[in-house]
Amino acid sequence: MSREIQLQVRDMARSFSNENIRPIAQELDESEKFPHELYLQMGELGLFGICVPEDEGGPGFDTVTYALVMEELSRGYASVADQCGLIELITTLLVRHGTPQQKIEILSDVMSAKKLVAYCISEAEAGTDVSGIRTSATKCDGGWILNGFKFWIHIDAVAYQGFV
Ligand SMILES: Cc1cc2nc3c(=O)[nH]c(=O)nc-3n(C[C@H](O)[C@H](O)[C@H](O)COP(=O)(O)OP(=O)(O)OC[C@H]3O[C@@H](n4cnc5c(N)ncnc54)[C@H](O)[C@@H]3O)c2cc1C
């Protein structure tokens, strides 16, 4: 990835952050509102799933570009940057480990923020040490029974609603 492209993407993220995120940061902090409209806009601009390869429907940028975007979004409002980080994490896993069907059904909707998803690892006794996870998933007729408690899950309160 050329330095020129990295800086172009950084400048685009900087402008977006200055014009659309910083002005509403205080309001978001006070109201604890979930800014879905903002995320839809970011999805359209390609600010989610930054490292998803082009042949998987993403922009195919590198990790340095992702870090530059995260810096700019964080200057606007840290929680919005966390949303970008969350989607990067989930799309990276989908690209590496998802089935072809999961990629078709989920990947582009996650990148556009039409589908809201959460990454549910942390538990009271399992943060850094993921091998300490106690939650179980047991197959049953028509799905799975999940049994356990999670902590610190970004957008958990809205993600379970799925499509908005
Ligand atoms: C804003 C925010 C959003 C989050 N969102 C999510 C989310 O969406 N989904 C999710 O699953 N989790 C989420 N988390 C949880 C986050 O992933 C955990 O906080 C993180 O994994 C650390 O776990 P812990 O807080 O239990 O700290 P601990 O695991 O108890 O670690 C405490 C400290 O000990 C250090 N440490 C731990 N083990 C070792 C070791 N073996 N060697 C050396 N040092 C060690 C750690 O580096 C850290 O400094 C979020 C956390 C925050 C703050």
The ligand as a Tripos MOL2 file, in Angstrom:
@<TRIPOS>MOLECULE
LIG
   53    58     1     0     0
SMALL
NO_CHARGES

@<TRIPOS>ATOM
      1 C1        -14.2450    0.0140   26.1450 C.3       1 LIG1
      2 C2        -14.1660   -1.4890   26.1660 C.ar      1 LIG1
      3 C3        -14.8700   -2.2230   25.2290 C.ar      1 LIG1
      4 C4        -14.8160   -3.6120   25.2410 C.ar      1 LIG1
      5 N1        -15.5210   -4.2970   24.2990 N.ar      1 LIG1
      6 C5        -15.4940   -5.6510   24.3220 C.ar      1 LIG1
      7 C6        -16.2800   -6.4000   23.3850 C.ar      1 LIG1
      8 O1        -16.9840   -5.8360   22.5350 O.2       1 LIG1
      9 N2        -16.2420   -7.7390   23.4420 N.ar      1 LIG1
     10 C7        -15.4740   -8.4110   24.3570 C.ar      1 LIG1
     11 O2        -15.4750   -9.6270   24.3410 O.2       1 LIG1
     12 N3        -14.7310   -7.7360   25.2690 N.ar      1 LIG1
     13 C8        -14.7320   -6.3800   25.2760 C.ar      1 LIG1
     14 N4        -13.9840   -5.6770   26.1960 N.ar      1 LIG1
     15 C9        -13.2530   -6.4210   27.2070 C.3       1 LIG1
     16 C10       -11.7760   -6.4520   26.9310 C.3       1 LIG1
     17 O3        -11.5170   -7.2930   25.8250 O.3       1 LIG1
     18 C11       -11.1190   -6.9330   28.2290 C.3       1 LIG1
     19 O4        -11.2270   -5.8770   29.1560 O.3       1 LIG1
     20 C12        -9.6940   -7.3190   27.9980 C.3       1 LIG1
     21 O5         -9.6500   -8.5580   27.3230 O.3       1 LIG1
     22 C13        -8.9110   -7.4180   29.3100 C.3       1 LIG1
     23 O6         -9.5770   -8.2740   30.1860 O.3       1 LIG1
     24 P1         -9.7680   -7.8590   31.7230 P.3       1 LIG1
     25 O7        -10.3340   -6.4640   31.7710 O.co2     1 LIG1
     26 O8        -10.4900   -8.9620   32.4290 O.co2     1 LIG1
     27 O9         -8.2790   -7.7330   32.2860 O.3       1 LIG1
     28 P2         -7.3190   -8.9320   32.7240 P.3       1 LIG1
     29 O10        -7.3670  -10.0500   31.7210 O.co2     1 LIG1
     30 O11        -7.6160   -9.2690   34.1480 O.co2     1 LIG1
     31 O12        -5.9170   -8.2290   32.6200 O.3       1 LIG1
     32 C14        -5.5050   -7.2090   33.5710 C.3       1 LIG1
     33 C15        -4.0870   -6.8060   33.2500 C.3       1 LIG1
     34 O13        -3.1940   -7.9300   33.3800 O.3       1 LIG1
     35 C16        -2.4610   -8.1110   32.1620 C.3       1 LIG1
     36 N5         -2.3370   -9.5600   31.9310 N.ar      1 LIG1
     37 C17        -3.3250  -10.4650   31.9300 C.ar      1 LIG1
     38 N6         -2.8480  -11.7100   31.6900 N.ar      1 LIG1
     39 C18        -1.5210  -11.5730   31.5320 C.ar      1 LIG1
     40 C19        -0.4690  -12.4920   31.2600 C.ar      1 LIG1
     41 N7         -0.6840  -13.8080   31.1090 N.pl3     1 LIG1
     42 N8          0.7780  -11.9890   31.1370 N.ar      1 LIG1
     43 C20         1.0340  -10.6690   31.3060 C.ar      1 LIG1
     44 N9          0.0590   -9.7390   31.5510 N.ar      1 LIG1
     45 C21        -1.1840  -10.1940   31.6740 C.ar      1 LIG1
     46 C22        -3.2980   -7.4590   31.0790 C.3       1 LIG1
     47 O14        -2.4820   -7.0290   29.9860 O.3       1 LIG1
     48 C23        -3.8900   -6.2610   31.8230 C.3       1 LIG1
     49 O15        -2.9700   -5.1990   31.8880 O.3       1 LIG1
     50 C24       -14.0180   -4.2910   26.2060 C.ar      1 LIG1
     51 C25       -13.3010   -3.5450   27.1450 C.ar      1 LIG1
     52 C26       -13.3670   -2.1640   27.1440 C.ar      1 LIG1
     53 C27       -12.5900   -1.3990   28.1710 C.3       1 LIG1
@<TRIPOS>BOND
     1     1     2 1
     2     2     3 ar
     3     2    52 ar
     4     3     4 ar
     5     4     5 ar
     6     4    50 ar
     7     5     6 ar
     8     6     7 ar
     9     6    13 1
    10     7     8 2
    11     7     9 ar
    12     9    10 ar
    13    10    11 2
    14    10    12 ar
    15    12    13 ar
    16    13    14 ar
    17    14    15 1
    18    14    50 ar
    19    15    16 1
    20    16    17 1
    21    16    18 1
    22    18    19 1
    23    18    20 1
    24    20    21 1
    25    20    22 1
    26    22    23 1
    27    23    24 1
    28    24    25 2
    29    24    26 1
    30    24    27 1
    31    27    28 1
    32    28    29 2
    33    28    30 1
    34    28    31 1
    35    31    32 1
    36    32    33 1
    37    33    34 1
    38    33    48 1
    39    34    35 1
    40    35    36 1
    41    35    46 1
    42    36    37 ar
    43    36    45 ar
    44    37    38 ar
    45    38    39 ar
    46    39    40 ar
    47    39    45 ar
    48    40    41 1
    49    40    42 ar
    50    42    43 ar
    51    43    44 ar
    52    44    45 ar
    53    46    47 1
    54    46    48 1
    55    48    49 1
    56    50    51 ar
    57    51    52 ar
    58    52    53 1
@<TRIPOS>SUBSTRUCTURE
     1 LIG1         1 GROUP 0 **** ****
